[in-house]
């Protein structure tokens, strides 16, 4: 299932896991503020805390998000 991910607390380790899962090479840069456009899918409501060695994003530890203002203006882009 595709979901939008908030740019708050999304870092290089999270990007490495996403790029590995999608087989699109190494991430060059993590961009916020909907750099590639606003998503229109459901927002991921947990903070992703990958270690960087996971094979898929859903295997990463998560915690409840403390970002109440996250919306599609804050989509992360890789």
C-alpha positions as CSV (number, residue, x, y, z in Angstrom):
1,X,0.0,0.0,0.0
2,X,1.4,3.4,-0.9
3,X,1.2,6.1,1.8
4,X,2.5,9.6,2.2
5,X,5.3,10.0,4.8
6,X,5.8,13.2,6.8
7,X,9.2,14.8,6.5
8,X,9.5,15.4,10.3
9,X,12.2,13.1,11.7
10,X,12.7,11.3,8.4
11,X,16.4,10.9,7.8
12,X,19.1,9.3,5.7
13,X,18.8,5.9,7.4
14,X,15.0,5.8,6.6
15,X,15.8,6.8,3.0
16,X,18.3,4.0,2.6
17,X,15.7,1.4,3.6
18,X,13.0,2.9,1.3
19,X,15.5,3.0,-1.7
20,X,16.6,-0.6,-0.9
21,X,13.0,-1.8,-0.8
22,X,12.2,0.0,-4.1
23,X,15.5,-1.1,-5.7
24,X,16.2,2.4,-6.9
25,X,19.8,2.8,-5.8
26,X,21.3,4.8,-3.0
27,X,19.5,7.9,-1.8
28,X,21.2,11.1,-2.7
29,X,19.2,13.5,-0.6
30,X,16.2,13.6,1.7
31,X,14.0,16.5,0.8
32,X,11.0,17.9,2.8
33,X,8.2,20.3,2.1
34,X,6.7,18.2,-0.7
35,X,9.6,18.9,-2.9
36,X,8.2,16.5,-5.6
37,X,4.6,17.5,-5.1
38,X,1.9,16.9,-2.5
39,X,0.7,13.3,-2.1
40,X,-2.9,12.5,-2.0
41,X,-2.8,9.2,-0.2
42,X,-3.2,8.4,3.5
43,X,-0.5,9.8,5.8
44,X,1.8,7.4,7.7
45,X,1.0,8.4,11.3
46,X,4.0,6.9,13.0
47,X,7.6,8.2,13.2
48,X,9.9,5.9,11.3
49,X,13.1,5.0,13.1
50,X,15.1,2.8,10.8
51,X,18.6,1.6,11.7
52,X,19.4,1.6,8.0
53,X,19.9,-2.2,7.6
54,X,16.3,-3.2,7.2
55,X,15.1,-4.7,3.9
56,X,11.7,-3.1,4.0
57,X,10.2,0.1,5.6
58,X,7.6,-1.9,7.6
59,X,10.3,-3.7,9.4
60,X,11.7,-0.5,10.9
61,X,10.9,0.4,14.5
62,X,8.3,3.1,14.8
63,X,6.9,5.3,17.5
64,X,3.7,7.5,17.7
65,X,4.2,10.7,15.9
66,X,4.5,13.9,17.9
67,X,3.8,16.0,14.8
68,X,0.2,16.9,14.9
69,X,0.5,19.4,12.0
70,X,1.8,16.9,9.4
71,X,-0.1,17.2,6.2
72,X,0.6,16.8,2.5
73,X,2.6,20.1,2.5
74,X,5.1,18.1,4.6
75,X,5.6,15.1,2.4
76,X,9.1,13.7,2.3
77,X,10.8,13.2,-1.1
78,X,13.9,11.1,-2.0
